[in-house]
């Protein structure tokens, strides 16, 4: 046991973990970060820190000044917005809604039996790759990866007799680190392409970027991130974690006949539910029930995908969970169903406390505009050093990864950076699609190590389910190897792609 602890706490990653966990609880770190933001904001306003930039979403030039939290307006904001910051923090509702469905499925025994069935069908050698790959693919459904794939990844590793936090890390690396990789086109592709086009329109460029502009590279990146995530998990993260000695246990009994029948009934109920959802989403074409009108008059599922998907995920777990529980006898009454939801919510008690303070810190940071000032000044710095070609592209990737530590939103950051870099690189004959994918590589690579990422607090809470001593230091130390690997090898992959001269998407050239 001592050797395992030495391995876990040795070296640079061990230093990061020990330093990060020196603070008694992650709540204290978020309080400390909030205090730092308050003090820096007061200094910034006193010194007159400001920036002027063209906003790619609003289509206008904006001047932003750092706002103090230590004046009358700032103090009023902190007190009057505290509850709204907490209740309006997107991950709160997302996590709690989804976890109720997961709680029913777990309490009924469906998840336990289902994982045993999956492990019988998946070659153990490919388990890590499957977890990372599913995490990447879950990005199509936005937040579902954070609230479903990451906890399931931890459970799958536990069921296989492996360290559950290694499974959590592998899934997190796919969901968040691989945010800009996928086999399918996601809403994010359309959002970023729209901002890129606004940046081009602002300078009168006769060029349009499609949502599929990075598709070929995203497909190839899916396999690259799956391979990198698998190697980092099995060669670095899992060995340093050592043998799991926590109190989380997984039923290792073989699947019984009644459990197999329960799995069959759960599967049939899920198929029926998906058939109903498919009808609501697609039957009647543009007149489908769950489609709604966009600003341009087109009928799409965007509103449902952004707002209605989580209730669907709740039902996608709850309905099969009840069907399984009715079959095996673990869900005989409605009281047991409600108890399952309550148990799921109960596991998130510490998360709710943590996220209250995390939401205040993130809200303060956004209010003061410190992140915007850092982002614009960083962009101007890179613009002024006069790099060209591949050195410029690689520098842009690393700048994007650095700025991601200060601004969590991919679209908000791109709205600031696109009007600066898209025209600049366009004038150097670098296609807007190449500029956009370079940004996406940097943005994705450091998602997994910044507390400003909105779901970061939730991942810490998930880790504490398996290790009550886990803190922010634990999570960051285990995610750093993924972040470094993704940033370095993904950047190198893009450089090789450029040298070969492959198109980034259908009909898209690297250079003009």
C-alpha positions as CSV (number, residue, x, y, z in Angstrom):
1,X,0.0,0.0,0.0
2,X,2.9,2.4,0.8
3,X,4.4,1.7,-2.6
4,X,1.1,2.5,-4.3
5,X,0.9,5.7,-2.5
6,X,4.4,6.6,-3.4
7,X,3.7,5.9,-7.0
8,X,0.5,7.9,-6.8
9,X,2.0,11.0,-5.1
10,X,5.4,11.0,-6.8
11,X,6.8,13.2,-9.6
12,X,5.3,16.3,-11.1
13,X,1.7,15.0,-11.2
14,X,2.0,14.0,-7.5
15,X,3.2,17.5,-6.7
16,X,0.2,18.9,-8.6
17,X,-2.2,16.6,-6.7
18,X,-0.7,17.3,-3.3
19,X,-0.6,21.1,-3.9
20,X,-4.2,21.1,-5.3
21,X,-5.5,19.1,-2.4
22,X,-3.7,21.1,0.3
23,X,-6.8,23.2,0.5
24,X,-9.3,21.4,2.9
25,X,-12.1,21.3,0.3
26,X,-12.7,22.4,-3.3
27,X,-15.3,24.9,-1.9
28,X,-12.5,26.8,-0.2
29,X,-10.6,27.0,-3.5
30,X,-13.6,28.5,-5.3
31,X,-14.0,31.0,-2.4
32,X,-10.3,31.9,-2.7
33,X,-10.6,32.3,-6.5
34,X,-13.6,34.5,-6.0
35,X,-11.7,36.7,-3.5
36,X,-8.8,37.0,-6.0
37,X,-11.3,38.1,-8.8
38,X,-12.8,40.7,-6.4
39,X,-9.4,42.2,-5.6
40,X,-8.1,42.1,-9.2
41,X,-11.3,43.7,-10.5
42,X,-10.9,46.6,-8.1
43,X,-7.3,47.1,-9.2
44,X,-8.3,46.8,-12.9
45,X,-10.9,49.5,-12.6
46,X,-8.6,51.8,-10.7
47,X,-5.9,51.3,-13.4
48,X,-8.4,51.8,-16.2
49,X,-7.9,48.4,-17.8
50,X,-10.0,48.2,-21.0
51,X,-10.0,46.8,-24.6
52,X,-11.8,47.6,-27.8
53,X,-12.7,44.8,-30.2
54,X,-15.1,43.7,-32.9
55,X,-17.7,41.2,-31.6
56,X,-18.3,38.5,-34.1
57,X,-21.8,37.7,-32.8
58,X,-23.2,41.1,-32.4
59,X,-21.5,42.5,-35.5
60,X,-20.3,45.7,-33.8
61,X,-17.3,47.2,-32.2
62,X,-17.3,47.1,-28.4
63,X,-15.2,48.7,-25.7
64,X,-15.0,46.7,-22.5
65,X,-13.7,48.0,-19.2
66,X,-12.9,46.0,-16.2
67,X,-15.7,46.4,-13.6
68,X,-14.9,46.4,-9.9
69,X,-16.8,44.3,-7.4
70,X,-15.7,46.5,-4.5
71,X,-17.8,49.5,-5.3
72,X,-21.5,50.1,-4.6
73,X,-22.6,48.5,-7.9
74,X,-20.3,45.5,-7.5
75,X,-21.4,44.9,-3.9
76,X,-25.0,45.1,-4.9
77,X,-24.4,42.6,-7.7
78,X,-22.7,40.1,-5.4
79,X,-25.5,40.1,-2.9
80,X,-28.5,40.5,-5.2
81,X,-27.4,37.9,-7.8
82,X,-26.1,35.2,-5.5
83,X,-29.3,33.1,-5.7
84,X,-29.7,33.7,-9.4
85,X,-26.1,32.8,-10.1
86,X,-26.7,29.4,-8.4
87,X,-30.1,28.5,-9.7
88,X,-29.3,29.9,-13.2
89,X,-26.0,27.9,-13.4
90,X,-26.7,25.6,-16.3
91,X,-25.0,22.4,-15.0
92,X,-27.2,22.5,-11.8
93,X,-30.5,21.7,-13.7
94,X,-28.7,19.5,-16.2
95,X,-27.0,17.3,-13.7
96,X,-30.0,17.0,-11.3
97,X,-32.6,16.2,-14.0
98,X,-30.4,13.5,-15.6
99,X,-29.3,12.0,-12.3
100,X,-33.0,11.3,-11.3
101,X,-33.3,9.0,-14.3
102,X,-29.9,7.4,-13.6
103,X,-30.9,7.0,-10.0
104,X,-34.0,4.9,-11.0
105,X,-31.9,2.8,-13.3
106,X,-29.2,2.3,-10.7
107,X,-31.7,1.6,-7.8
108,X,-33.5,-1.0,-9.9
109,X,-30.3,-2.9,-10.6
110,X,-30.5,-2.2,-14.4
111,X,-27.1,-0.4,-14.6
112,X,-25.4,-3.1,-12.6
113,X,-26.8,-5.9,-14.7
114,X,-26.4,-3.9,-17.9
115,X,-22.8,-3.2,-17.3
116,X,-22.1,-6.9,-16.6
117,X,-23.8,-7.7,-19.9
118,X,-21.7,-5.1,-21.7
119,X,-18.5,-6.3,-20.2
120,X,-19.3,-9.8,-21.4
121,X,-19.7,-8.5,-25.0
122,X,-16.8,-6.0,-25.0
123,X,-13.2,-7.3,-25.2
124,X,-11.5,-6.0,-22.0
125,X,-8.6,-4.9,-24.1
126,X,-10.9,-2.4,-25.8
127,X,-12.8,-1.1,-22.8
128,X,-10.8,2.1,-22.4
129,X,-11.1,2.9,-26.1
130,X,-14.8,2.3,-26.0
131,X,-15.2,4.7,-23.1
132,X,-13.2,7.5,-24.7
133,X,-14.9,7.0,-28.1
134,X,-18.4,7.1,-26.6
135,X,-17.4,10.2,-24.7
136,X,-16.3,11.9,-27.9
137,X,-19.5,10.9,-29.7
138,X,-21.7,12.1,-26.9
139,X,-20.8,15.7,-27.8
140,X,-23.5,15.6,-30.5
141,X,-26.0,15.7,-27.6
142,X,-24.2,18.6,-25.8
143,X,-24.3,18.1,-22.0
144,X,-25.4,14.5,-21.9
145,X,-21.8,13.3,-22.0
146,X,-21.0,15.1,-18.8
147,X,-24.0,13.8,-16.8
148,X,-24.3,10.3,-18.4
149,X,-21.1,9.1,-20.0
150,X,-18.6,10.2,-17.4
151,X,-20.3,8.5,-14.4
152,X,-21.0,5.4,-16.5
153,X,-17.4,5.3,-17.5
154,X,-16.4,5.2,-13.9
155,X,-18.9,2.4,-13.2
156,X,-17.7,0.4,-16.2
157,X,-14.1,0.4,-14.9
158,X,-15.3,-0.5,-11.4
159,X,-17.3,-3.4,-12.9
160,X,-14.2,-4.6,-14.7
161,X,-12.2,-4.5,-11.5
162,X,-10.3,-1.4,-12.5
163,X,-9.9,1.9,-10.8
164,X,-13.2,3.9,-11.3
165,X,-11.5,7.3,-11.3
166,X,-9.4,6.0,-14.3
167,X,-12.7,5.3,-16.1
168,X,-14.0,8.7,-15.1
169,X,-10.8,10.4,-16.4
170,X,-11.0,8.5,-19.7
171,X,-14.6,9.5,-20.2
172,X,-14.0,13.1,-19.2
173,X,-11.0,13.3,-21.6
174,X,-13.3,12.1,-24.5
175,X,-16.4,14.3,-23.6
176,X,-14.5,17.5,-22.8
177,X,-11.0,17.1,-24.2
178,X,-12.4,15.7,-27.4
179,X,-15.1,18.3,-27.7
180,X,-13.9,19.3,-31.2
181,X,-13.8,15.8,-32.6
182,X,-16.7,13.7,-33.9
183,X,-18.0,11.6,-36.7
184,X,-21.1,13.7,-36.9
185,X,-21.9,17.3,-37.4
186,X,-23.0,18.9,-34.1
187,X,-24.8,22.2,-33.2
188,X,-21.3,23.5,-32.2
189,X,-20.1,23.3,-35.8
190,X,-23.0,25.5,-36.9
191,X,-22.5,28.1,-34.1
192,X,-18.7,28.5,-34.7
193,X,-19.2,28.6,-38.5
194,X,-21.8,31.4,-38.0
195,X,-19.3,33.5,-35.9
196,X,-16.6,32.9,-38.5
197,X,-18.9,34.1,-41.3
198,X,-19.8,37.2,-39.3
199,X,-16.0,38.0,-39.0
200,X,-15.7,37.6,-42.8
201,X,-18.7,39.8,-43.5
202,X,-17.3,42.5,-41.3
203,X,-14.3,43.0,-43.6
204,X,-16.3,42.5,-46.8
205,X,-14.8,39.1,-47.6
206,X,-16.7,37.2,-50.3
207,X,-16.4,33.8,-48.6
208,X,-18.8,31.6,-46.6
209,X,-17.9,28.8,-44.1
210,X,-20.3,25.9,-43.9
211,X,-21.0,23.9,-40.8
212,X,-19.3,21.0,-42.5
213,X,-16.1,23.0,-43.1
214,X,-14.0,21.0,-40.6
215,X,-15.9,17.7,-40.9
216,X,-13.1,15.5,-42.5
217,X,-10.6,16.7,-39.9
218,X,-13.1,16.1,-37.1
219,X,-13.7,12.6,-38.3
220,X,-9.9,11.8,-38.3
221,X,-9.5,13.5,-34.9
222,X,-12.1,11.2,-33.4
223,X,-9.8,8.3,-34.0
224,X,-6.7,10.2,-32.9
225,X,-8.2,11.3,-29.6
226,X,-9.5,7.8,-29.0
227,X,-6.0,6.4,-29.4
228,X,-4.4,9.1,-27.3
229,X,-7.0,8.9,-24.6
230,X,-6.5,5.1,-24.4
231,X,-2.7,5.3,-24.2
232,X,-2.7,8.0,-21.6
233,X,-5.3,6.2,-19.4
234,X,-3.6,2.8,-19.5
235,X,0.1,3.9,-19.5
236,X,0.0,7.0,-17.2
237,X,-3.3,7.6,-15.3
238,X,-4.2,4.1,-14.3
239,X,-0.7,3.0,-13.1
240,X,-0.4,6.1,-10.9
241,X,-3.8,5.5,-9.3
242,X,-2.8,2.0,-8.4
243,X,-5.2,-0.6,-7.1
244,X,-8.6,0.7,-6.0
245,X,-9.1,0.3,-2.3
246,X,-12.2,2.5,-1.8
247,X,-15.5,1.4,-0.4
248,X,-17.4,1.5,-3.7
249,X,-18.4,-2.1,-4.6
250,X,-19.8,-3.7,-7.7
251,X,-21.9,-6.8,-7.7
252,X,-19.7,-9.5,-9.5
253,X,-22.4,-12.2,-9.4
254,X,-23.1,-13.7,-12.8
255,X,-26.3,-12.6,-14.6
256,X,-29.3,-14.7,-13.6
257,X,-32.2,-15.8,-15.7
258,X,-34.6,-13.3,-14.2
259,X,-32.0,-10.5,-14.7
260,X,-31.6,-11.5,-18.3
261,X,-35.4,-11.3,-18.7
262,X,-35.3,-7.9,-17.0
263,X,-32.6,-6.7,-19.4
264,X,-34.8,-7.9,-22.3
265,X,-37.9,-6.0,-21.0
266,X,-35.8,-2.9,-20.4
267,X,-34.5,-3.0,-23.9
268,X,-38.0,-3.4,-25.4
269,X,-39.3,-0.5,-23.3
270,X,-36.4,1.6,-24.4
271,X,-37.0,0.8,-28.1
272,X,-40.7,1.7,-27.7
273,X,-39.8,5.0,-26.0
274,X,-37.3,5.8,-28.8
275,X,-39.9,5.0,-31.4
276,X,-42.3,7.5,-29.8
277,X,-39.5,10.1,-29.6
278,X,-38.6,9.5,-33.2
279,X,-42.2,10.0,-34.2
280,X,-42.4,13.3,-32.3
281,X,-39.1,14.6,-33.8
282,X,-39.4,13.5,-37.4
283,X,-43.0,12.4,-38.4
284,X,-44.5,15.0,-40.7
285,X,-41.2,16.5,-41.8
286,X,-41.2,20.3,-41.0
287,X,-44.5,19.8,-39.2
288,X,-43.0,17.4,-36.7
289,X,-44.3,18.1,-33.2
290,X,-40.9,18.8,-31.6
291,X,-39.6,21.0,-34.3
292,X,-39.8,24.8,-33.9
293,X,-39.3,27.8,-36.1
294,X,-36.0,29.5,-36.3
295,X,-35.5,33.3,-36.9
296,X,-35.2,32.6,-40.7
297,X,-38.5,30.7,-40.7
298,X,-36.9,27.2,-41.0
299,X,-38.2,24.4,-38.8
300,X,-35.5,22.6,-36.8
301,X,-34.9,20.5,-33.7
302,X,-32.4,23.1,-32.3
303,X,-34.7,24.2,-29.5
304,X,-35.5,20.6,-28.5
305,X,-31.8,19.6,-28.6
306,X,-30.8,22.6,-26.5
307,X,-33.7,22.4,-23.9
308,X,-35.7,19.2,-24.2
309,X,-33.0,16.7,-24.5
310,X,-32.3,16.3,-20.8
311,X,-35.9,15.4,-19.9
312,X,-35.7,12.8,-22.7
313,X,-32.5,11.4,-21.1
314,X,-34.3,11.2,-17.8
315,X,-37.0,9.1,-19.3
316,X,-34.5,7.1,-21.3
317,X,-33.1,5.9,-18.0
318,X,-36.3,5.9,-15.9
319,X,-38.5,3.9,-18.3
320,X,-36.1,0.9,-18.8
321,X,-35.2,1.1,-15.1
322,X,-38.8,0.7,-14.1
323,X,-39.3,-2.1,-16.6
324,X,-36.3,-3.9,-15.3
325,X,-37.3,-3.3,-11.7
326,X,-40.8,-4.6,-12.3
327,X,-39.4,-7.8,-13.8
328,X,-36.9,-8.6,-11.1
329,X,-38.9,-7.3,-8.2
330,X,-36.9,-4.3,-7.2
331,X,-39.4,-1.7,-8.3
332,X,-42.8,-3.0,-7.1
333,X,-44.3,0.3,-5.9
334,X,-44.2,3.9,-6.9
335,X,-42.5,4.6,-3.5
336,X,-39.5,2.6,-4.7
337,X,-39.4,4.5,-8.0
338,X,-39.4,7.9,-6.1
339,X,-36.9,6.5,-3.6
340,X,-34.6,5.7,-6.6
341,X,-34.8,9.3,-7.8
342,X,-34.2,10.6,-4.3
343,X,-31.2,8.4,-3.9
344,X,-29.8,9.7,-7.2
345,X,-30.3,13.3,-6.0
346,X,-28.9,12.4,-2.6
347,X,-25.5,11.5,-4.1
348,X,-25.2,15.0,-5.3
349,X,-25.5,16.8,-2.0
350,X,-21.9,17.8,-1.8
351,X,-22.1,18.9,-5.5
352,X,-24.9,21.3,-4.7
353,X,-22.7,23.0,-2.0
354,X,-19.7,23.0,-4.2
355,X,-21.5,24.4,-7.2
356,X,-23.0,27.3,-5.2
357,X,-19.5,28.7,-4.7
358,X,-18.3,27.7,-8.1
359,X,-21.2,29.5,-9.8
360,X,-20.4,32.7,-7.8
361,X,-16.7,32.6,-8.9
362,X,-17.6,32.1,-12.6
363,X,-20.3,34.7,-12.4
364,X,-17.9,37.2,-10.8
365,X,-15.3,36.5,-13.4
366,X,-17.8,37.1,-16.2
367,X,-19.2,40.3,-14.6
368,X,-15.8,41.9,-14.2
369,X,-14.8,41.3,-17.8
370,X,-11.3,40.2,-16.8
371,X,-11.5,37.2,-19.1
372,X,-12.4,39.4,-22.1
373,X,-9.5,41.8,-21.4
374,X,-7.1,38.9,-21.2
375,X,-8.4,37.3,-24.4
376,X,-8.3,40.4,-26.5
377,X,-4.8,41.4,-25.3
378,X,-3.6,37.9,-25.9
379,X,-5.0,37.9,-29.4
380,X,-3.5,41.3,-30.2
381,X,-0.1,40.1,-28.9
382,X,-0.1,37.1,-31.3
383,X,-1.2,39.4,-34.1
384,X,1.7,41.8,-33.5
385,X,4.5,39.3,-33.4
386,X,4.1,38.8,-37.2
387,X,4.4,35.0,-37.4
388,X,3.3,33.5,-40.7
389,X,2.5,30.0,-42.0
390,X,2.7,27.0,-39.7
391,X,4.4,28.8,-36.9
392,X,1.5,31.2,-36.8
393,X,-1.1,28.4,-36.8
394,X,0.7,26.5,-34.0
395,X,1.1,29.7,-32.0
396,X,-2.6,30.3,-32.4
397,X,-3.4,26.8,-31.1
398,X,-1.4,27.4,-28.0
399,X,-2.8,30.9,-27.4
400,X,-6.3,29.4,-27.7
401,X,-5.5,26.7,-25.2
402,X,-4.1,29.3,-22.8
403,X,-7.1,31.7,-23.1
404,X,-9.4,28.8,-22.5
405,X,-8.2,28.8,-18.9
406,X,-9.8,32.2,-18.5
407,X,-12.9,31.9,-20.6
408,X,-14.8,28.7,-20.6
409,X,-17.3,29.3,-23.4
410,X,-16.0,28.2,-26.8
411,X,-18.5,30.4,-28.7
412,X,-17.9,33.5,-26.5
413,X,-14.1,33.2,-26.9
414,X,-14.4,32.7,-30.7
415,X,-16.7,35.7,-30.9
416,X,-13.8,37.8,-29.6
417,X,-11.0,36.0,-31.4
418,X,-12.6,35.4,-34.8
419,X,-12.9,39.0,-35.9
420,X,-9.2,39.5,-35.2
421,X,-7.7,36.3,-36.5
422,X,-10.0,35.2,-39.4
423,X,-9.4,38.4,-41.4
424,X,-5.7,38.5,-40.5
425,X,-5.1,34.9,-41.6
426,X,-7.4,35.4,-44.6
427,X,-5.1,38.2,-45.8
428,X,-2.2,35.7,-45.5
429,X,-4.1,33.2,-47.7
430,X,-5.0,30.9,-44.8
431,X,-8.5,29.6,-45.2
432,X,-11.1,30.5,-42.5
433,X,-11.8,26.8,-41.9
434,X,-8.1,26.2,-41.1
435,X,-8.1,29.1,-38.7
436,X,-11.3,27.8,-37.1
437,X,-10.0,24.2,-36.6
438,X,-6.7,25.6,-35.1
439,X,-8.8,27.5,-32.6
440,X,-10.9,24.4,-31.8
441,X,-7.9,22.2,-31.1
442,X,-6.5,24.7,-28.5
443,X,-9.9,25.3,-27.0
444,X,-10.7,21.6,-26.5
445,X,-7.3,20.5,-25.2
446,X,-7.4,22.5,-21.9
447,X,-11.1,22.1,-21.2
448,X,-10.3,19.3,-18.8
449,X,-7.9,21.3,-16.5
450,X,-9.7,24.6,-16.0
451,X,-12.1,25.2,-13.1
452,X,-13.9,27.7,-15.3
453,X,-15.3,24.9,-17.4
454,X,-18.9,24.9,-16.2
455,X,-19.1,21.1,-15.5
456,X,-15.8,21.0,-13.6
457,X,-17.4,21.0,-10.2
458,X,-19.7,18.2,-11.2
459,X,-16.7,16.0,-12.2
460,X,-15.1,16.6,-8.9
461,X,-18.3,15.5,-7.2
462,X,-18.4,12.4,-9.3
463,X,-14.8,11.6,-8.3
464,X,-15.7,12.0,-4.6
465,X,-18.2,9.2,-4.9
466,X,-15.3,6.8,-5.3
467,X,-12.7,8.6,-3.3
468,X,-14.0,10.9,-0.5
469,X,-10.6,12.6,-0.3
470,X,-10.6,13.6,-4.0
471,X,-10.3,17.3,-4.7
472,X,-9.5,19.7,-7.5
473,X,-5.9,18.6,-7.2
474,X,-6.8,15.0,-7.8
475,X,-8.8,15.8,-10.9
476,X,-6.3,18.2,-12.5
477,X,-3.3,16.0,-11.8
478,X,-5.1,13.1,-13.5
479,X,-6.3,15.2,-16.5
480,X,-3.0,17.0,-17.1
481,X,-1.5,14.1,-19.1
482,X,-4.5,14.1,-21.4
483,X,-4.3,17.8,-21.9
484,X,-0.6,17.8,-22.8
485,X,-1.0,14.8,-25.0
486,X,-4.0,16.3,-26.9
487,X,-2.4,19.7,-27.3
488,X,0.9,18.4,-28.6
489,X,-0.1,15.5,-30.8
490,X,-3.3,17.1,-32.1
491,X,-1.3,20.2,-33.1
492,X,1.3,17.9,-34.8
493,X,-1.6,16.0,-36.5
494,X,-2.8,19.3,-38.0
495,X,0.7,20.2,-39.2
496,X,1.0,16.8,-40.9
497,X,-2.5,17.3,-42.4
498,X,-1.3,20.6,-43.8
499,X,1.9,19.2,-45.2
500,X,0.0,16.4,-47.0
501,X,-2.6,19.0,-48.2
502,X,-5.8,17.2,-47.3
503,X,-9.1,19.0,-47.4
504,X,-10.6,20.0,-44.0
505,X,-14.1,19.4,-45.2
506,X,-16.2,18.9,-48.3
507,X,-14.7,21.3,-51.0
508,X,-12.6,23.1,-48.4
509,X,-9.0,24.0,-49.1
510,X,-6.3,24.7,-46.5
511,X,-5.1,27.8,-48.3
512,X,-6.8,30.4,-50.5
